[in-house]
């Protein structure tokens, strides 16, 4: 099965006005993941029209513990991705940047 993901989009609010590409090297992010995950700038048309909340593809920081291990994502998030072809993470900061995550996954 091929994987597809879109570039991260930062939520803009009155405090935080930066986009992902303002903070991170977006092209490096895309190039680094491309061998494993094809990256797109926007979702394909057939996925754009989906009500992500209605199909259960919206995942908030309240749904995932602060220091969840990769096994949590494989058990709980991967099935949603495989079923719906899309997962929208809302409200995540550095959710994966903590010590129990292997260094290779944090790079």
Secondary structure, 3 states (H helix, E strand, C coil): CCCEEECCCCCCCCCCCCCHHHHCCHHHHHHHHHCCCEEECCCCHHHHCCCCCCCCCEEECCCCCCCCCHHHHHHHHHHHHHHHCCCEEECCCCCCCCCCCCHHHHC
